[in-house]
Amino acid sequence: MSGCLICGKPLLYVQNTKRKRCKICGNIFSADAFCLGGHYVCDACHGKGAIYVIRAVCKSAQTSDAWAIAREIMRSPAVETHGPEHHIIVGSALLAAYCNASESYENFEKYLEIIEKRGKKVPGGTCGFWGACGAAIGAGIFLAAVTNSTPLATETHGLCNRLTARCLAAIGEIGGPRCCKRNVALAIRETTAFLRENFGVNLGGERIICEFSTKNDECIGDRCPFANSEF
């Protein structure tokens, strides 16, 4: 479903936020997106089911192919076509693939928790409202976690920002409208190359062909690099 979780109607995005009550948890938020029927679902409720899937898939993954891990997560009915949970999917899938590639699992649980916690702070709609897609930010969060980067860091500070910028450039090159699946794939593709070039870590990589286009009403078709191309 690419529209409202309650009724399926298309979402309306507004520049000036409105006070809306989440139809699931009942709490009131400043909302910049709600459906044409007036329904609003907060980010936390939107991604609640997906979080459990992300954790389970990443903890059981045995491949170093981050896209294969992300794809398995996104195939779950708990993951909607669009939503802020994708910001967490990118970093978590990359972490699982990175740990498998390097055969280093000592801090996996800690990093997975950090990525989830930080990813939850990136709201839905940042691609259009902030000019910074959450999938790219998710890649930066992943690298910041595994390198233990902080605002006071020297080398890792720059590396994390360069990675996010690289992912944003790839996403910006394609343009809109939104597609969380496409941007997840782009962020993973760019991060895979970045890790190889800067850290000598080789993640697995298989052919990426989109299998989610029929669920996306805003699919850009042949303009998408994953319509008929290889990773």
N, C-alpha and C positions, 0 to 999 in steps of 0.2 A: 504494500500500500504506500503510495507517495503523497497522500493527502492526510486529512484528519484521522487520528486514531479512533475517534469516537464515531464519526459518521462517514468518513471517506471523502468529504467534500474538499475542494482545493483550499490551500492555505493563502491567507492574505498577509503580506508583509507591509508594515507601516514604519515611517521614519520617527514618528512621535509615539512613544510607548503608551499603552493604556493599562490600567489596573484590571487584571483578570483573575478569576478564581480557577485553579486547576480542577478539571472535571474528575480527576482520579484521587488526588490527595486532599483536595478541598482548600489548600492554602492559596493566599492571594499574592500575585507577583506583578511586576511591571513587564508587560508582554509586548514584543514587537512582531509577533506572529500568532495568528489564530485563524480558524477556518471561517468560511463564508457563512456558516451556520452559527458562528459565535463561540464555538468550543475552543478551549485552550488546555493544553497539557504541558506541564513544566518539564524542563530538561531532565530532572532526576527521575520522574515517572516515565518519561519517554524511553530512557535507556536502562531502566531497572532490570528487566528481564535479560537484556543483552549482556549486562555486566557478568552475570553468572555463566553465560555461554563463553564469553571472552576468557574468563579465568579457567574454565574447564578445558577448553580447546588448547590454550597455551600451555597449561600444565601437563597435558598429555601428548603434545606435539613431539614428533621425533625427526622432523625434517628441518633443514636449514633454509628452506624456501619460504620466505616471509609472505609472499603472495598466496601460496597454497594454504598457509595457516589462516590468513585473513579471509580468503575465499570460503574456507570451511565455516568460519565464524559467521560470515555474511549470508551463508546459505540457511542459517537457522531462522525459523519463523519468528523468533524473538527479536530479530534485527530488522528494522523497517528499511524501506528504500533510502530514506534520508533521515538524518538525526545526529545529535551531538555524540552519540555512542561511537561513531566512526572516528572521532578524534582520539579515543582510547584504543580502538582497534589497531590503528597504525602503529603506535608505540609498543603495544603489547605483542603484536605479531612479530615485529622487528626484534623485540627482546628475546622471544622464544627461539627465533631463527638464529640470532646472534649467539646465544648460549649453546645451541646445538652445534653451530659451526665451530666455535672455539672450545667446545667440550668443557665449559666453565659454568657450573651451576651454583656455586657457593652463595651468591647474592641474588639469585633469581627471584625468590619470593619477595625479598625486600624491594627490588627494582620494580617488580610487577605492581606492588602496592603503591609505590611512588608514582609510577606512570598513570595508574588509575586515579589517584588522588589529584594529581596535577591536571590530568585530562578532563576531569569533571569540572574544572574551573573555566574551561573554554566553552562558552555558550554556543548554542546553535545559531546559524546564520552569520558567523563571523566572516565567511567568504565574501558576502555582499555588504555587510554593515561595517566591518573593520578593514576590509581589503587585505585580510590575512586568513586564508583557509585553515580551519582547524586540523585538517589532515597534515599539512605542512608543519604546523605547530606541534602536532603529535610526534612527528619525526624528530623535531628538535628536543622535545621532552625526553624521548628515548635516549638520544645521545647524551643529553645532560645527565640523565640518571646513571648510565653505565660508565661515564667518565667522572662521576662525582663533581660535576661542574657547579660553580656558584657565581654570584655576581662579582666576586672578588678574584675569580680565576683568571689566569693569563691566556695560555694556549687554548684550553678547552672552551673558554668563553667565546673566542673567535670561531672555533670549529663548529660549535652548536649553532651560532647565528648564520654562518656560511651555509650549513646544511639546510636550515629553514629557508634561507633566501633562495637556495637552489631549487628546493621543492616548490616554493611560491612562484618562481620564474617559469617552471614547467607548467604549473597549473594556470598561471596567467597567460601563457602562450596559447593555450587552448581556448580560454575564455568561457563565457557562460552560455546558457544558464547552468545552475548547480547540477552536480552529480556526485554524490558522496562516494559511490563505488569507483568512478573514474579517478577522483582525486586521491582515494586510498591507493589505487594502483600506481598513479604517478609518483606519490610520495615514497612508496616502497621501491619503485624503480630507481628513483634518484638516490635514495639512501643506500641501496645496494651498491651502486656505482661509487658513491662517496666513501663507503666503508672499505671497498677494495682499493681505492686510490690513496686514501689517507691512513688506513690502519692495516692494510694487507689482509683483511678478513674477507673471505670469499663465501658469500651466502649462495645457496642454491638458487636457480632461476629457471622456471619453465615458461612455456609460451603463455602469454596472457591474452585470452579472448573473452570479452565480456559475455556473461550469461545472465545479466540482470536487466538488460535493456527493455524487455517487454513490461517490466514493472515500473519503469520510469517514464512518466508522461512528458518530461522535458528532455528526453534523450536526443542528442545531437547527431545521431546516426554516423555517417561516414566521416564526419569531422572528428570523431573520437579515435585516438590512436590505437584503441584496443578493439575496434570493430572487426578488423581483419589483419592485425599486424602482430609481430612477435616482440617478445620482451627483449 
